[in-house]
Amino acid sequence: MITNSRKYMRNNSLLIFNIFLVIGDFLALVFAFSVAYILRVSLDHRAISVAIHAKTYLLIFLTLMPFWILIFALLNLYSSQFFEKRFSEIGRLLIGSFIGILFVISYSYINKLPIFPARIVTLYGFLLAFFFVLLFRTLARIIRKQLFKFNFGINNVVIIGKNKSTDLLVDLLSNSSDTGYKIIGIIRSTIPNVKLNNFKYFSNFNDFINSKTADKTHTIIQTELFSKNESNDEILTFAQENHIAYRFVPGNNELFTGNITVDLFHSIPIIAVHQTPLIGWGRVIKRLFDIIMASLLFIIFSPIMLLILIVLVLNHGDPIFTQIRLSRFGSKIKVYKFRTILKEYNKMSPEDAFTKMGRPELAKIYRSNGDFLENDPRISKLGRFLRRTSLDELPQLINVIIGDLSLVGPRPLEPYELEKFGKKNLILSVKSGITGLAIISGRRDIPFEERRKLDLYYVQNWSFWNDIIILFKTVIIIIDHRGAK
């Protein structure tokens, strides 16, 4: 029988880490505003706006910082779901720091209490608060992973089931020093003859309950349901009675992706699953962001675009290349790109172009390789540069402004390409984008099927913050020339 007190002790590692984060964030914020005060008052010899004694200044911030921590908590910065999402954590820290400084300014205004000795201290405080909290959390993350190597804070997992999800979990959680999870047992109807792992196998749940492994378990993950409801109820009851976390992987994974709402329908609880979370205000915000950002980028890059346009007119004739692609709800749109093909092969199919140059065998290689050919002889030297730097796609900003495309979304594909993918209607439930998950994950370095799965994941798990992350990573990839062919 599992001893509850021992179980509570083992599960306290996550709580301890959360408390550590709260204390660390608090100290980092106090240190940030202390440094801001020193930079302006002690090291800067210019006259200050209000004479505030250092002790008074510090006491005020010691009083206000708990409210700042509360703002972080409301942004879920102490939730375990963000511990491994670095970009989301950074974004929320930035937002939390901005809201926090606004809170301090509002408190000062409402109470007519001068807090900052000079206006620049406000800016110093905001920037230093974000920097020091981010620095502390980076160190905390490193320390936590180091502790995993000493088996401290490890979450012991038992998996129930025998399917692809089970195999995937075993693979994903194989490195406990990195994930913080360690599989210690698998319950399945048939035990494999060859056991390649260190964990134990159990042929039924009762064998597991009566073993020492049960006493070490922190989390149970069930990857398939038993035919008898009583067996499923037994697992859930055991987990609840012994304070073990319980997770369930649905057999139909796609059913529980996208936007899920739970409501009462004539007194009956129902789950509604939408194709994508990109509905309602999400679509409005995304469209406004597209218009503003695409317009700004168009203005910024207009001199470069004009220069490319002139060079292409002089060397290629027609500078703009258009393709019919699919976007939201399967609508056909014209996608604009700078022409990268040599003048003599303009407006010719790949088959006709390769035949014209006397190398018809290249057409078959081109098609079998997903419409790509290393050192394609049809592409000009300027075209290779434009493709390598992704400058050939700048005209697509026009597509975004007029509403055909979004900045971020599934890759716009030709109709025949999507015919290869069985879930094309799900992908086409949102606008196609200039960049997306497939772009930042390797472009042509990953197979067609994998790229479409990434597109599908984006559609079903859309968030505005993920769009920002994808745009940021796209810039890095373009600078590094990765995946551009």
C-alpha positions as CSV (number, residue, x, y, z in Angstrom):
1,M,0.0,0.0,0.0
2,I,1.3,3.4,-0.9
3,T,2.2,5.7,2.0
4,N,0.6,9.1,1.3
5,S,3.1,11.1,3.3
6,R,6.0,9.7,1.2
7,K,4.0,10.3,-1.9
8,Y,3.5,14.0,-1.0
9,M,7.2,14.4,-0.3
10,R,8.1,13.1,-3.8
11,N,5.6,15.4,-5.5
12,N,6.8,18.5,-3.7
13,S,9.7,19.1,-6.2
14,L,7.4,21.1,-8.6
15,L,6.0,23.1,-5.7
16,I,9.5,23.8,-4.4
17,F,10.6,25.0,-7.9
18,N,7.5,27.3,-8.1
19,I,8.4,28.8,-4.7
20,F,12.0,29.2,-5.8
21,L,10.7,31.1,-9.0
22,V,8.5,33.4,-6.9
23,I,11.3,34.3,-4.5
24,G,13.8,34.7,-7.3
25,D,11.5,36.9,-9.4
26,F,10.9,39.0,-6.3
27,L,14.6,39.5,-5.5
28,A,15.4,40.1,-9.2
29,L,12.7,42.9,-9.4
30,V,14.0,44.6,-6.2
31,F,17.5,44.3,-7.5
32,A,16.5,45.8,-10.9
33,F,14.9,48.9,-9.4
34,S,17.8,49.3,-6.9
35,V,20.2,49.3,-9.8
36,A,18.0,51.7,-11.7
37,Y,18.1,54.1,-8.7
38,I,21.9,53.8,-8.4
39,L,22.4,54.5,-12.1
40,R,20.4,57.7,-12.1
41,V,20.9,59.1,-8.6
42,S,24.3,57.9,-7.4
43,L,26.3,57.6,-10.7
44,D,24.6,60.3,-12.7
45,H,25.4,63.8,-11.4
46,R,22.6,65.7,-13.2
47,A,19.9,67.2,-11.1
48,I,17.0,64.9,-10.2
49,S,13.3,65.7,-10.4
50,V,12.3,64.6,-6.9
51,A,14.6,64.0,-3.9
52,I,13.7,60.5,-2.7
53,H,15.8,58.9,-0.1
54,A,17.1,55.4,-1.0
55,K,15.5,53.8,2.1
56,T,12.1,55.3,1.2
57,Y,12.5,54.2,-2.4
58,L,13.4,50.7,-1.5
59,L,10.5,50.4,1.0
60,I,8.0,51.5,-1.6
61,F,9.2,48.8,-4.0
62,L,9.3,46.1,-1.4
63,T,5.6,47.0,-0.8
64,L,4.6,47.0,-4.5
65,M,6.6,44.0,-5.8
66,P,4.1,41.4,-4.4
67,F,1.5,42.9,-6.8
68,W,4.0,42.6,-9.6
69,I,4.5,38.9,-8.7
70,L,0.7,38.6,-8.8
71,I,0.7,40.0,-12.3
72,F,3.2,37.3,-13.3
73,A,1.0,34.7,-11.7
74,L,-2.0,35.9,-13.7
75,L,0.0,35.5,-16.8
76,N,0.6,31.8,-15.8
77,L,4.4,32.4,-15.4
78,Y,4.3,30.0,-12.5
79,S,2.4,27.3,-14.4
80,S,4.3,24.1,-15.3
81,Q,3.0,24.2,-18.9
82,F,5.4,27.1,-19.6
83,F,8.5,25.7,-18.0
84,E,9.6,24.1,-21.3
85,K,8.2,26.8,-23.6
86,R,11.0,29.3,-23.7
87,F,9.7,31.7,-26.2
88,S,6.3,31.8,-24.5
89,E,7.9,32.5,-21.2
90,I,10.0,35.3,-22.6
91,G,7.0,36.9,-24.2
92,R,4.9,36.7,-21.1
93,L,7.8,38.1,-19.0
94,L,8.0,41.1,-21.3
95,I,4.3,41.7,-21.1
96,G,4.3,41.2,-17.4
97,S,7.1,43.6,-16.9
98,F,5.3,46.2,-19.0
99,I,2.0,45.8,-17.1
100,G,4.0,45.9,-13.8
101,I,5.7,49.2,-14.6
102,L,2.3,50.6,-15.6
103,F,0.9,49.5,-12.3
104,V,3.7,51.3,-10.4
105,I,3.2,54.5,-12.4
106,S,-0.6,54.3,-11.9
107,Y,-0.1,53.7,-8.1
108,S,2.1,56.8,-8.0
109,Y,-0.4,58.9,-9.9
110,I,-3.5,57.8,-8.0
111,N,-1.9,58.3,-4.6
112,K,0.0,61.4,-5.7
113,L,3.1,59.8,-4.3
114,P,6.4,60.4,-6.1
115,I,8.2,57.1,-6.5
116,F,10.8,57.8,-9.1
117,P,13.5,60.4,-8.5
118,A,13.7,61.0,-12.3
119,R,11.6,59.9,-15.3
120,I,14.5,57.9,-16.8
121,V,14.4,55.6,-13.7
122,T,11.1,54.3,-15.0
123,L,12.7,53.2,-18.2
124,Y,15.7,51.8,-16.4
125,G,13.4,49.9,-14.1
126,F,11.4,48.4,-16.8
127,L,14.3,47.2,-18.9
128,L,16.3,46.0,-15.9
129,A,13.3,44.2,-14.5
130,F,12.8,42.2,-17.7
131,F,16.6,41.5,-18.0
132,F,17.2,40.4,-14.4
133,V,14.1,38.2,-14.2
134,L,14.9,36.6,-17.5
135,L,18.5,36.1,-16.4
136,F,17.4,34.5,-13.1
137,R,14.9,32.2,-14.8
138,T,17.6,31.1,-17.3
139,L,19.9,30.2,-14.4
140,A,17.0,28.4,-12.6
141,R,16.3,26.4,-15.7
142,I,19.9,25.4,-16.0
143,I,20.1,24.4,-12.3
144,R,16.8,22.4,-12.6
145,K,18.2,20.4,-15.5
146,Q,21.5,19.8,-13.6
147,L,19.4,18.5,-10.6
148,F,17.6,16.1,-13.0
149,K,21.0,14.4,-13.6
150,F,21.2,13.6,-9.9
151,N,17.7,12.2,-10.0
152,F,16.3,15.1,-8.0
153,G,12.9,16.4,-9.1
154,I,12.3,13.5,-11.5
155,N,8.7,12.6,-12.2
156,N,8.3,8.8,-12.4
157,V,5.8,7.8,-15.0
158,V,3.9,4.5,-15.6
159,I,2.2,4.1,-19.0
160,I,-0.9,1.9,-19.6
161,G,-1.5,0.7,-23.1
162,K,0.1,-0.8,-26.2
163,N,-0.2,1.4,-29.3
164,K,1.7,4.0,-31.3
165,S,1.2,6.6,-28.6
166,T,2.9,4.3,-26.1
167,D,5.9,3.9,-28.3
168,L,6.0,7.7,-29.0
169,L,6.0,8.5,-25.3
170,V,8.7,6.0,-24.6
171,D,10.8,7.7,-27.2
172,L,10.1,11.2,-26.1
173,L,10.7,10.5,-22.4
174,S,13.8,8.4,-22.9
175,N,16.2,11.1,-21.6
176,S,15.1,11.9,-18.0
177,S,18.0,14.3,-17.4
178,D,16.5,16.5,-20.1
179,T,12.8,16.1,-19.7
180,G,12.5,15.6,-16.0
181,Y,10.3,12.5,-16.6
182,K,11.4,8.9,-16.2
183,I,9.3,5.9,-17.3
184,I,9.5,3.2,-14.6
185,G,6.9,0.8,-15.8
186,I,4.5,-0.1,-18.7
187,I,1.3,-2.0,-18.2
188,R,0.2,-3.9,-21.4
189,S,-1.5,-7.1,-22.2
190,T,1.5,-8.7,-23.9
191,I,5.0,-8.3,-22.5
192,P,7.7,-8.2,-25.2
193,N,10.3,-10.9,-25.3
194,V,13.2,-8.5,-25.7
195,K,13.3,-5.7,-23.1
196,L,15.5,-2.9,-24.3
197,N,14.7,-0.5,-21.4
198,N,15.3,-0.5,-17.7
199,F,11.7,-0.1,-16.7
200,K,9.4,-3.0,-15.7
201,Y,6.5,-4.5,-17.6
202,F,3.2,-5.6,-16.1
203,S,0.6,-7.7,-17.8
204,N,-2.3,-6.2,-15.8
205,F,-3.1,-3.4,-13.4
206,N,-3.3,-5.6,-10.3
207,D,0.2,-6.8,-10.8
208,F,1.3,-3.2,-10.9
209,I,-0.6,-2.3,-7.7
210,N,1.0,-5.1,-5.8
211,S,4.5,-4.1,-6.9
212,K,7.1,-1.8,-5.4
213,T,6.9,0.2,-8.6
214,A,3.5,1.6,-7.6
215,D,5.0,3.2,-4.5
216,K,7.4,5.1,-6.7
217,T,4.9,6.4,-9.2
218,H,4.1,10.1,-9.6
219,T,2.1,10.0,-12.9
220,I,0.0,7.5,-14.7
221,I,-0.5,8.0,-18.5
222,Q,-3.2,5.8,-20.1
223,T,-2.8,5.6,-23.9
224,E,-5.8,3.3,-24.6
225,L,-9.1,2.5,-22.9
226,F,-10.0,-1.0,-21.7
227,S,-13.2,-2.6,-23.1
228,K,-14.6,-2.7,-19.6
229,N,-15.4,0.6,-18.0
230,E,-14.8,-0.9,-14.5
231,S,-11.1,-1.4,-15.4
232,N,-10.8,2.3,-16.5
233,D,-12.6,3.5,-13.4
234,E,-10.2,1.4,-11.2
235,I,-7.2,3.1,-12.7
236,L,-8.6,6.6,-12.2
237,T,-9.8,5.8,-8.7
238,F,-6.3,4.4,-7.7
239,A,-4.6,7.5,-9.0
240,Q,-7.0,9.9,-7.2
241,E,-6.8,8.0,-3.9
242,N,-3.0,7.8,-3.9
243,H,-2.5,11.4,-5.1
244,I,-1.0,10.3,-8.4
245,A,-1.3,12.6,-11.5
246,Y,-3.5,11.0,-14.2
247,R,-3.2,11.7,-17.9
248,F,-5.1,10.2,-20.8
249,V,-4.1,10.1,-24.4
250,P,-7.2,9.9,-26.6
251,G,-7.2,7.3,-29.4
252,N,-8.4,9.9,-31.9
253,N,-5.8,12.6,-31.3
254,E,-7.2,15.0,-33.9
255,L,-10.5,15.1,-32.0
256,F,-8.9,17.0,-29.1
257,T,-6.8,19.4,-31.1
258,G,-7.8,22.8,-32.2
259,N,-10.3,25.0,-30.3
260,I,-12.2,23.0,-27.6
261,T,-15.1,24.3,-25.6
262,V,-17.1,22.5,-22.9
263,D,-20.6,23.6,-22.3
264,L,-24.0,22.4,-21.1
265,F,-26.4,21.5,-24.0
266,H,-29.9,21.2,-22.5
267,S,-28.3,20.0,-19.2
268,I,-26.0,17.6,-20.9
269,P,-22.2,18.3,-20.8
270,I,-20.8,18.4,-24.4
271,I,-17.4,19.0,-26.0
272,A,-17.3,21.2,-29.1
273,V,-14.2,20.8,-31.3
274,H,-13.5,23.5,-33.9
275,Q,-11.2,22.9,-36.9
276,T,-8.9,25.8,-35.6
277,P,-8.8,28.2,-32.7
278,L,-8.4,31.0,-35.3
279,I,-12.0,32.1,-35.1
280,G,-13.8,35.2,-33.8
281,W,-11.6,37.9,-32.4
282,G,-8.5,35.8,-33.2
283,R,-9.1,36.3,-36.9
284,V,-9.7,40.0,-36.5
285,I,-6.5,40.5,-34.5
286,K,-4.5,38.4,-37.0
287,R,-5.8,40.3,-40.0
288,L,-5.1,43.7,-38.4
289,F,-1.6,42.5,-37.5
290,D,-1.1,41.3,-41.1
291,I,-2.2,44.6,-42.6
292,I,0.0,46.7,-40.3
293,M,3.1,44.6,-40.4
294,A,2.9,43.8,-44.2
295,S,2.4,47.5,-44.9
296,L,5.4,48.5,-42.8
297,L,7.6,45.8,-44.3
298,F,6.5,46.9,-47.8
299,I,7.5,50.5,-47.1
300,I,10.9,49.4,-45.5
301,F,11.8,47.0,-48.4
302,S,10.3,49.2,-51.2
303,P,13.8,50.6,-52.2
304,I,15.2,47.1,-52.4
305,M,12.1,45.8,-54.3
306,L,12.4,48.7,-56.8
307,L,16.1,47.9,-57.4
308,I,15.4,44.2,-58.0
309,L,12.5,45.2,-60.3
310,I,14.7,47.4,-62.4
311,V,17.5,44.7,-62.7
312,L,15.0,42.0,-63.6
313,V,13.3,44.2,-66.3
314,L,16.7,44.8,-67.8
315,N,17.8,41.2,-67.7
316,H,14.7,39.0,-67.6
317,G,11.9,41.0,-69.3
318,D,8.9,40.2,-67.2
319,P,10.0,40.7,-63.5
320,I,7.0,39.2,-61.7
321,F,6.1,35.6,-61.7
322,T,2.6,34.5,-60.7
323,Q,1.4,31.1,-59.6
324,I,-2.1,29.8,-58.8
325,R,-2.1,28.5,-55.3
326,L,-4.8,27.5,-52.7
327,S,-5.7,29.5,-49.7
328,R,-8.5,29.6,-47.1
329,F,-11.5,27.4,-47.9
330,G,-9.8,26.2,-51.1
331,S,-10.0,29.5,-52.8
332,K,-7.5,29.9,-55.7
333,I,-5.3,33.0,-55.5
334,K,-2.4,34.4,-57.6
335,V,0.8,34.4,-55.6
336,Y,3.4,37.0,-56.7
337,K,7.2,36.4,-56.7
338,F,10.2,37.9,-58.4
339,R,11.1,35.9,-61.4
340,T,14.2,33.8,-60.9
341,I,14.1,31.8,-64.2
342,L,16.3,32.7,-67.1
343,K,14.6,34.8,-69.8
344,E,14.6,32.1,-72.5
345,Y,12.6,29.8,-70.1
346,N,10.0,32.3,-69.0
347,K,6.4,31.1,-69.0
348,M,7.4,27.5,-69.8
349,S,6.6,24.4,-67.9
350,P,9.7,22.6,-66.4
351,E,9.2,19.8,-68.9
352,D,9.3,22.2,-71.9
353,A,12.2,24.1,-70.4
354,F,14.4,21.1,-69.8
355,T,13.4,19.7,-73.3
356,K,14.4,23.1,-74.9
357,M,17.9,22.9,-73.2
358,G,18.3,19.3,-74.4
359,R,18.1,17.7,-71.0
360,P,14.6,16.2,-70.8
361,E,15.7,13.7,-68.1
362,L,16.0,16.5,-65.6
363,A,12.2,17.0,-65.6
364,K,11.6,13.5,-64.1
365,I,14.2,14.2,-61.4
366,Y,12.7,17.6,-60.7
367,R,9.2,16.1,-60.3
368,S,10.3,13.1,-58.2
369,N,12.2,15.4,-55.9
370,G,9.1,17.5,-55.0
371,D,9.6,20.1,-57.7
372,F,13.1,20.8,-56.8
373,L,16.4,20.3,-58.5
374,E,19.9,21.0,-57.1
375,N,21.7,23.6,-59.3
376,D,18.6,24.0,-61.5
377,P,20.1,25.2,-64.9
378,R,16.9,27.3,-65.5
379,I,17.7,29.6,-62.6
380,S,19.8,32.7,-63.2
381,K,22.7,33.9,-61.0
382,L,20.5,36.7,-59.7
383,G,17.7,34.2,-59.2
384,R,19.9,32.0,-57.1
385,F,20.7,35.0,-54.9
386,L,17.1,36.0,-54.6
387,R,16.1,32.5,-53.6
388,R,18.9,32.0,-51.1
389,T,18.0,35.3,-49.4
390,S,14.2,34.8,-49.8
391,L,14.0,38.2,-51.5
392,D,12.1,36.6,-54.3
393,E,9.1,36.3,-52.0
394,L,8.9,40.0,-51.1
395,P,6.1,40.7,-53.6
396,Q,3.9,38.4,-51.5
397,L,3.6,41.3,-49.1
398,I,1.1,42.6,-51.6
399,N,-0.8,39.3,-51.3
400,V,-1.0,39.8,-47.5
401,I,-2.1,43.4,-47.8
402,I,-5.0,42.6,-50.2
403,G,-6.0,39.6,-48.0
404,D,-5.1,36.6,-50.2
405,L,-2.4,35.4,-47.8
406,S,-1.3,35.9,-44.2
407,L,2.2,36.5,-42.9
408,V,2.1,33.2,-41.1
409,G,0.1,30.1,-42.1
410,P,0.3,26.8,-44.0
411,R,2.5,27.0,-47.1
412,P,0.4,28.0,-50.2
413,L,0.4,25.0,-52.4
414,E,-0.7,24.2,-56.0
415,P,-3.9,22.2,-56.2
416,Y,-2.2,19.0,-57.4
417,E,0.2,19.1,-54.4
418,L,-2.6,19.1,-51.8
419,E,-4.4,16.3,-53.6
420,K,-1.7,14.1,-52.2
421,F,-2.7,15.0,-48.6
422,G,-5.9,13.4,-47.2
423,K,-6.6,16.2,-44.7
424,K,-6.3,19.1,-47.1
425,N,-9.7,20.6,-46.0
426,L,-8.3,21.0,-42.4
427,I,-5.2,22.8,-43.7
428,L,-7.4,25.0,-45.8
429,S,-9.5,26.1,-42.9
430,V,-7.1,29.1,-42.5
431,K,-5.3,31.4,-44.9
432,S,-2.0,30.2,-46.3
433,G,1.0,32.2,-45.2
434,I,4.3,33.5,-46.5
435,T,6.1,31.6,-43.7
436,G,5.0,28.9,-41.2
437,L,6.0,25.9,-39.1
438,A,7.2,24.0,-42.2
439,I,9.5,26.9,-43.2
440,I,11.2,27.2,-39.8
441,S,11.4,23.4,-39.4
442,G,13.6,22.8,-42.5
443,R,11.7,23.8,-45.7
444,R,12.7,21.1,-48.2
445,D,15.0,19.4,-45.8
446,I,12.0,17.5,-44.4
447,P,9.6,15.2,-46.5
448,F,6.4,16.5,-48.0
449,E,4.2,14.5,-45.5
450,E,6.0,15.9,-42.5
451,R,5.7,19.5,-43.8
452,R,1.9,19.0,-44.2
453,K,1.7,17.6,-40.7
454,L,3.4,20.7,-39.4
455,D,0.9,22.8,-41.3
456,L,-2.0,20.8,-39.8
457,Y,-0.5,21.2,-36.3
458,Y,-0.3,25.0,-36.9
459,V,-4.0,25.1,-38.0
460,Q,-5.2,23.1,-35.0
461,N,-3.1,24.8,-32.4
462,W,-3.0,28.4,-33.6
463,S,-2.1,31.3,-31.2
464,F,-1.1,34.9,-31.9
465,W,2.0,34.4,-29.8
466,N,3.1,31.4,-31.9
467,D,2.8,33.6,-35.0
468,I,5.2,36.0,-33.4
469,I,7.6,33.2,-32.6
470,I,7.4,31.8,-36.2
471,L,8.1,35.3,-37.6
472,F,11.1,35.7,-35.3
473,K,12.5,32.3,-36.2
474,T,11.9,33.0,-39.9
475,V,14.2,36.1,-39.7
476,I,16.9,34.0,-38.1
477,I,16.6,31.3,-40.8
478,I,16.7,33.9,-43.6
479,I,19.9,35.4,-42.1
480,D,21.4,32.0,-41.7
481,H,20.3,30.9,-45.2
482,R,19.0,27.6,-43.8
483,G,16.5,25.7,-46.0
484,A,16.5,28.2,-48.8
485,K,17.1,26.5,-52.1
